[in-house]
């Protein structure tokens, strides 16, 4: 069984994976099993051109970021298992024992993070009871979100990015995923507020 399964290879999902991956050698996270389903063909990122995102060189293409972010994750935190080319069909279960079924496999996880975007086509069976119209998108776009309290949908089930009701700005979506990552680290660290920072200071 996985400790965390992240669904979605866009900015929110990968940012969440990076934060968690960076802490997996900490005592409170030692031995935790984490995976990310990176299938994200419908991501708006693939059509993006970024001139106004913090830390990203002007003119960077979203399609490039989709590739380099996963390479970054693999190089820095290979302990996070990447599961490509699988589309999630449904999620069942409760905290500590979720079952995620894709078009190819079935996974069990204690915690699930859903970061698949807000297009109705990204809706996953089993989450219908949490789905509502997106509160920060134009009504004519027919976007959806999952009801949540600071990214927590229900115990053990988190949502990140636009599906959490965030705007589609790259920095906002990435920050949403990072926020979920730190919430999970805090949970593992017995509720002690926890971040994972690197530093050049001695």
Secondary structure, DSSP 4 states (H G I P E B T S, - for coil): -EEEEEE--SHHHHHHHHHHHHTTTSGGGTT--EEEE---TT-GGGG-EESSSTTS-TTEEHHHHHHHHHHHHHHH-TTSEEE-S--EEEEEEETTEEEEEESS-EEEEEEEEE---S-GGG--BT-GGGEEE-TTS-GGG--EEE--BTTEEETTEEE-GGGGT--S-HHHHHHHHHHHHHHHHHHHTTT--------S--
